[in-house]
Amino acid sequence: MRCGLIGKIAAKPDYVALDAPAPLLAAMEPWLHASIASSRLMLGESWQGVFRAAPIWRFWLGAEISGAPVLGALAPSIDAGGRYFPLIAFAASEPPMAILPPEFADHDAWFQAAEALLLATLAQGASYEAAVAAVERLPAPACAPAVAIRPPLAALAGGVTAPLDDKPLAEVFSWLRRADWGKSYGARSFWWTAGGVNFRPRALGFYHLPDPSLFAAMLTGEFSGGPGAGMG
């Protein structure tokens, strides 16, 4: 497992990409820039105040998005030049082990440490070196092999099989999904937040990354529309 930072930090004038794997950067950098641009357009003059008050979002990315499963926390931040932009603390999987999706592990210890790190970067006089040291101290998130096939399940070419016998159908398909979770969740991303003042706790699930047009709602907590709005 490798941990690092992506985005803007108060101690630096430039964009930071500390120990970020190339596939993760290739996915996150354009998404971050597009999301900021979209939210600025949608929120207009209120953007800065809304951005500064936004909660931290926790997330998990499947391997098809980021090259390997990634756990992260995204927080509002600012660089040394006064430019507002998110800062992400992340943990990236290193095969053969993979960071478990939130259905299987909540990773609370890792998130608590990562969120404390992100908030500490905003303290007056906080140094980049202190942030790097905090990254190095992040605990390991829960990991497991992305494929865990045990009897009575068996591997097939590109899949998994199990006898039905007298088991409920839903239970057996749950076994199949969990046994090959790396493929089941490979193209998914999950996002969740504890919320804050006038911002209800919320969880989101997407195929790939959230559409940048939804980032304004991720800042305000105002997910409008019909049933399932804001979900992918």
C-alpha positions as a LaTeX table, in Angstrom:
\begin{tabular}{lrrr}
\hline
Residue & $x$ (\AA) & $y$ (\AA) & $z$ (\AA) \\
\hline
Met1 & 0.00 & 0.00 & 0.00 \\
Arg2 & 1.21 & 3.51 & $-0.81$ \\
Cys3 & $-0.26$ & 6.71 & 0.58 \\
Gly4 & 0.04 & 10.23 & $-0.75$ \\
Leu5 & $-1.58$ & 13.56 & $-1.57$ \\
Ile6 & $-3.15$ & 15.09 & $-4.67$ \\
Gly7 & $-4.30$ & 18.70 & $-5.07$ \\
Lys8 & $-3.52$ & 22.02 & $-3.38$ \\
Ile9 & $-1.99$ & 22.49 & 0.07 \\
Ala10 & $-1.60$ & 25.74 & 2.00 \\
Ala11 & 2.16 & 25.30 & 2.44 \\
Lys12 & 2.87 & 25.09 & $-1.31$ \\
Pro13 & 2.19 & 27.49 & $-4.20$ \\
Asp14 & 1.88 & 24.70 & $-6.76$ \\
Tyr15 & $-0.19$ & 21.58 & $-7.36$ \\
Val16 & 0.94 & 18.57 & $-5.29$ \\
Ala17 & 1.03 & 14.94 & $-6.43$ \\
Leu18 & 2.87 & 13.12 & $-3.64$ \\
Asp19 & 3.53 & 9.43 & $-4.41$ \\
Ala20 & 0.48 & 9.30 & $-6.68$ \\
Pro21 & 0.40 & 6.37 & $-9.13$ \\
Ala22 & 0.09 & 7.42 & $-12.78$ \\
Pro23 & $-3.31$ & 5.71 & $-13.36$ \\
Leu24 & $-4.78$ & 7.51 & $-10.33$ \\
Leu25 & $-3.50$ & 10.88 & $-11.54$ \\
Ala26 & $-4.81$ & 10.19 & $-15.04$ \\
Ala27 & $-8.29$ & 9.64 & $-13.60$ \\
Met28 & $-8.42$ & 12.25 & $-10.85$ \\
Glu29 & $-6.69$ & 15.31 & $-12.31$ \\
Pro30 & $-9.10$ & 15.92 & $-15.21$ \\
Trp31 & $-12.06$ & 15.05 & $-13.00$ \\
Leu32 & $-10.99$ & 17.53 & $-10.31$ \\
His33 & $-10.45$ & 20.37 & $-12.78$ \\
Ala34 & $-13.73$ & 19.67 & $-14.60$ \\
Ser35 & $-15.62$ & 19.42 & $-11.31$ \\
Ile36 & $-14.24$ & 22.72 & $-10.02$ \\
Ala37 & $-15.02$ & 24.47 & $-13.31$ \\
Ser38 & $-18.57$ & 23.09 & $-13.37$ \\
Ser39 & $-19.28$ & 23.99 & $-9.74$ \\
Arg40 & $-17.92$ & 27.53 & $-10.20$ \\
Leu41 & $-20.22$ & 28.01 & $-13.17$ \\
Met42 & $-23.24$ & 26.66 & $-11.31$ \\
Leu43 & $-22.67$ & 28.45 & $-7.99$ \\
Gly44 & $-21.35$ & 31.76 & $-9.30$ \\
Glu45 & $-20.34$ & 34.32 & $-6.69$ \\
Ser46 & $-21.31$ & 32.02 & $-3.83$ \\
Trp47 & $-18.77$ & 29.37 & $-4.88$ \\
Gln48 & $-15.90$ & 30.34 & $-2.58$ \\
Gly49 & $-18.00$ & 30.43 & 0.57 \\
Val50 & $-19.74$ & 27.17 & $-0.30$ \\
Phe51 & $-16.45$ & 25.46 & $-1.14$ \\
Arg52 & $-14.80$ & 26.52 & 2.12 \\
Ala53 & $-17.77$ & 25.21 & 4.16 \\
Ala54 & $-18.10$ & 21.89 & 2.29 \\
Pro55 & $-17.62$ & 18.65 & 4.24 \\
Ile56 & $-14.93$ & 16.07 & 3.66 \\
Trp57 & $-15.94$ & 13.32 & 1.25 \\
Arg58 & $-14.63$ & 9.79 & 1.71 \\
Phe59 & $-14.33$ & 7.63 & $-1.39$ \\
Trp60 & $-13.31$ & 4.26 & $-2.80$ \\
Leu61 & $-12.38$ & 3.70 & $-6.45$ \\
Gly62 & $-12.34$ & 0.39 & $-8.32$ \\
Ala63 & $-9.33$ & $-0.82$ & $-10.28$ \\
Glu64 & $-10.81$ & 0.01 & $-13.69$ \\
Ile65 & $-10.86$ & 3.68 & $-12.65$ \\
Ser66 & $-7.52$ & 4.06 & $-10.88$ \\
Gly67 & $-5.41$ & 1.07 & $-11.94$ \\
Ala68 & $-5.83$ & $-0.55$ & $-8.50$ \\
Pro69 & $-8.43$ & 0.01 & $-5.76$ \\
Val70 & $-7.91$ & 3.37 & $-4.04$ \\
Leu71 & $-9.24$ & 4.76 & $-0.77$ \\
Gly72 & $-9.34$ & 8.51 & $-0.32$ \\
Ala73 & $-10.61$ & 11.58 & 1.48 \\
Leu74 & $-11.29$ & 14.83 & $-0.38$ \\
Ala75 & $-11.36$ & 18.13 & 1.53 \\
Pro76 & $-11.62$ & 21.82 & 0.61 \\
Ser77 & $-8.14$ & 23.37 & 0.58 \\
Ile78 & $-6.12$ & 26.36 & $-0.58$ \\
Asp79 & $-2.59$ & 26.88 & $-1.88$ \\
Ala80 & 0.03 & 29.37 & $-0.72$ \\
Gly81 & $-1.17$ & 31.82 & $-3.37$ \\
Gly82 & $-4.73$ & 31.86 & $-2.00$ \\
Arg83 & $-6.25$ & 29.70 & $-4.75$ \\
Tyr84 & $-9.01$ & 27.34 & $-3.57$ \\
Phe85 & $-8.85$ & 23.72 & $-4.72$ \\
Pro86 & $-9.45$ & 20.28 & $-3.16$ \\
Leu87 & $-6.75$ & 18.28 & $-1.38$ \\
Ile88 & $-6.98$ & 14.49 & $-1.44$ \\
Ala89 & $-5.26$ & 12.07 & 0.92 \\
Phe90 & $-5.24$ & 8.59 & $-0.59$ \\
Ala91 & $-4.12$ & 5.00 & $-0.11$ \\
Ala92 & $-3.47$ & 2.98 & $-3.27$ \\
Ser93 & $-3.50$ & $-0.81$ & $-3.37$ \\
Glu94 & $-0.41$ & $-2.78$ & $-4.30$ \\
Pro95 & $-1.10$ & $-6.22$ & $-5.82$ \\
Pro96 & $-1.71$ & $-8.95$ & $-4.92$ \\
Met97 & $-3.59$ & $-7.29$ & $-2.07$ \\
Ala98 & $-6.42$ & $-4.83$ & $-2.72$ \\
Ile99 & $-8.18$ & $-2.31$ & $-0.49$ \\
Leu100 & $-11.67$ & $-3.60$ & 0.30 \\
Pro101 & $-14.75$ & $-1.66$ & $-0.87$ \\
Pro102 & $-16.89$ & $-0.01$ & 1.83 \\
Glu103 & $-19.45$ & $-2.81$ & 1.73 \\
Phe104 & $-16.83$ & $-5.05$ & 3.33 \\
Ala105 & $-14.86$ & $-2.61$ & 5.54 \\
Asp106 & $-15.55$ & 0.95 & 6.76 \\
His107 & $-11.83$ & 1.85 & 7.12 \\
Asp108 & $-12.70$ & 4.23 & 9.96 \\
Ala109 & $-9.21$ & 4.24 & 11.51 \\
Trp110 & $-7.62$ & 5.19 & 8.19 \\
Phe111 & $-10.19$ & 7.89 & 7.48 \\
Gln112 & $-9.90$ & 9.43 & 10.93 \\
Ala113 & $-6.13$ & 9.76 & 10.48 \\
Ala114 & $-6.45$ & 11.02 & 6.90 \\
Glu115 & $-9.06$ & 13.63 & 7.80 \\
Ala116 & $-6.98$ & 14.86 & 10.74 \\
Leu117 & $-4.06$ & 15.21 & 8.32 \\
Leu118 & $-6.15$ & 17.20 & 5.82 \\
Leu119 & $-7.46$ & 19.57 & 8.48 \\
Ala120 & $-3.97$ & 20.05 & 9.95 \\
Thr121 & $-2.67$ & 21.34 & 6.61 \\
Leu122 & $-4.95$ & 24.38 & 6.99 \\
Ala123 & $-3.55$ & 25.40 & 10.39 \\
Gln124 & $-1.51$ & 28.59 & 10.45 \\
Gly125 & 2.18 & 27.80 & 10.00 \\
Ala126 & 1.58 & 24.18 & 8.96 \\
Ser127 & 4.48 & 22.90 & 6.88 \\
Tyr128 & 4.58 & 20.63 & 3.86 \\
Glu129 & 7.15 & 18.47 & 5.64 \\
Ala130 & 4.71 & 17.89 & 8.50 \\
Ala131 & 2.04 & 16.80 & 6.01 \\
Val132 & 4.45 & 14.36 & 4.36 \\
Ala133 & 5.36 & 12.92 & 7.77 \\
Ala134 & 1.65 & 12.52 & 8.59 \\
Val135 & 1.10 & 10.69 & 5.29 \\
Glu136 & 3.86 & 8.27 & 6.21 \\
Arg137 & 2.12 & 7.55 & 9.53 \\
Leu138 & $-1.27$ & 6.71 & 8.02 \\
Pro139 & $-2.45$ & 3.25 & 9.12 \\
Ala140 & $-3.01$ & 0.47 & 6.64 \\
Pro141 & $-6.62$ & 0.11 & 5.44 \\
Ala142 & $-8.26$ & $-3.31$ & 5.34 \\
Cys143 & $-7.02$ & $-5.32$ & 2.35 \\
Ala144 & $-7.64$ & $-8.75$ & 0.84 \\
Pro145 & $-7.04$ & $-10.56$ & $-2.45$ \\
Ala146 & $-9.40$ & $-9.22$ & $-5.13$ \\
Val147 & $-10.45$ & $-12.82$ & $-5.84$ \\
Ala148 & $-11.25$ & $-15.10$ & $-2.90$ \\
Ile149 & $-12.82$ & $-18.28$ & $-4.27$ \\
Arg150 & $-13.29$ & $-21.10$ & $-1.77$ \\
Pro151 & $-15.41$ & $-24.28$ & $-1.83$ \\
Pro152 & $-18.25$ & $-24.73$ & $-2.59$ \\
Leu153 & $-17.47$ & $-21.97$ & $-5.11$ \\
Ala154 & $-15.21$ & $-22.66$ & $-8.09$ \\
Ala155 & $-13.51$ & $-20.49$ & $-10.68$ \\
Leu156 & $-14.59$ & $-20.49$ & $-14.32$ \\
Ala157 & $-13.07$ & $-18.72$ & $-17.32$ \\
Gly158 & $-13.98$ & $-15.12$ & $-16.50$ \\
Gly159 & $-16.36$ & $-16.03$ & $-13.71$ \\
Val160 & $-17.38$ & $-18.03$ & $-10.65$ \\
Thr161 & $-19.85$ & $-20.89$ & $-10.11$ \\
Ala162 & $-21.63$ & $-22.30$ & $-7.06$ \\
Pro163 & $-24.19$ & $-25.07$ & $-6.50$ \\
Leu164 & $-27.69$ & $-23.82$ & $-5.71$ \\
Asp165 & $-28.83$ & $-26.83$ & $-3.68$ \\
Asp166 & $-31.34$ & $-25.58$ & $-1.10$ \\
Lys167 & $-29.78$ & $-22.12$ & $-0.67$ \\
Pro168 & $-31.82$ & $-18.98$ & $-1.48$ \\
Leu169 & $-30.92$ & $-17.63$ & $-4.90$ \\
Ala170 & $-30.12$ & $-14.14$ & $-3.55$ \\
Glu171 & $-27.67$ & $-15.62$ & $-1.04$ \\
Val172 & $-25.81$ & $-17.62$ & $-3.69$ \\
Phe173 & $-25.45$ & $-14.63$ & $-6.01$ \\
Ser174 & $-24.16$ & $-12.62$ & $-3.07$ \\
Trp175 & $-21.47$ & $-15.28$ & $-2.63$ \\
Leu176 & $-20.55$ & $-15.03$ & $-6.31$ \\
Arg177 & $-20.29$ & $-11.24$ & $-6.19$ \\
Arg178 & $-18.19$ & $-11.23$ & $-3.04$ \\
Ala179 & $-15.90$ & $-14.02$ & $-4.22$ \\
Asp180 & $-14.85$ & $-12.03$ & $-7.28$ \\
Trp181 & $-15.34$ & $-8.54$ & $-5.86$ \\
Gly182 & $-12.42$ & $-7.10$ & $-7.81$ \\
Lys183 & $-14.39$ & $-7.55$ & $-11.04$ \\
Ser184 & $-17.80$ & $-6.89$ & $-9.46$ \\
Tyr185 & $-16.69$ & $-3.46$ & $-8.24$ \\
Gly186 & $-13.89$ & $-2.74$ & $-10.72$ \\
Ala187 & $-15.69$ & 0.07 & $-12.54$ \\
Arg188 & $-17.48$ & 1.49 & $-9.50$ \\
Ser189 & $-16.77$ & 4.41 & $-7.21$ \\
Phe190 & $-18.41$ & 5.00 & $-3.84$ \\
Trp191 & $-18.53$ & 8.33 & $-2.01$ \\
Trp192 & $-19.87$ & 9.15 & 1.45 \\
Thr193 & $-19.78$ & 12.00 & 3.94 \\
Ala194 & $-20.75$ & 12.63 & 7.54 \\
Gly195 & $-22.08$ & 15.99 & 6.34 \\
Gly196 & $-22.09$ & 19.11 & 8.49 \\
Val197 & $-24.12$ & 22.22 & 9.23 \\
Asn198 & $-27.21$ & 22.11 & 6.97 \\
Phe199 & $-25.64$ & 19.15 & 5.15 \\
Arg200 & $-27.14$ & 15.71 & 5.76 \\
Pro201 & $-24.90$ & 12.63 & 5.76 \\
Arg202 & $-25.04$ & 11.03 & 2.33 \\
Ala203 & $-23.69$ & 8.11 & 0.31 \\
Leu204 & $-23.28$ & 8.02 & $-3.47$ \\
Gly205 & $-22.52$ & 5.21 & $-5.90$ \\
Phe206 & $-21.38$ & 5.61 & $-9.49$ \\
Tyr207 & $-20.22$ & 3.77 & $-12.55$ \\
His208 & $-16.75$ & 5.34 & $-12.84$ \\
Leu209 & $-16.38$ & 8.84 & $-11.33$ \\
Pro210 & $-19.24$ & 11.24 & $-10.52$ \\
Asp211 & $-20.24$ & 13.48 & $-13.40$ \\
Pro212 & $-18.50$ & 16.84 & $-12.85$ \\
Ser213 & $-21.92$ & 18.52 & $-12.97$ \\
Leu214 & $-22.70$ & 16.84 & $-9.62$ \\
Phe215 & $-19.77$ & 18.42 & $-7.80$ \\
Ala216 & $-21.79$ & 21.52 & $-6.93$ \\
Ala217 & $-24.27$ & 19.27 & $-5.10$ \\
Met218 & $-21.36$ & 17.56 & $-3.34$ \\
Leu219 & $-20.39$ & 21.00 & $-2.03$ \\
Thr220 & $-23.88$ & 22.16 & $-1.04$ \\
Gly221 & $-25.65$ & 18.90 & $-0.16$ \\
Glu222 & $-28.54$ & 19.91 & $-2.42$ \\
Phe223 & $-29.18$ & 16.84 & $-4.56$ \\
Ser224 & $-32.32$ & 17.68 & $-6.50$ \\
Gly225 & $-34.40$ & 15.75 & $-9.01$ \\
Gly226 & $-36.48$ & 12.60 & $-9.01$ \\
Pro227 & $-35.92$ & 9.33 & $-7.18$ \\
Gly228 & $-32.24$ & 8.40 & $-7.28$ \\
Ala229 & $-31.07$ & 11.84 & $-8.39$ \\
Gly230 & $-27.36$ & 12.19 & $-8.03$ \\
Met231 & $-26.80$ & 8.46 & $-8.16$ \\
Gly232 & $-25.10$ & 6.61 & $-10.99$ \\
\hline
\end{tabular}
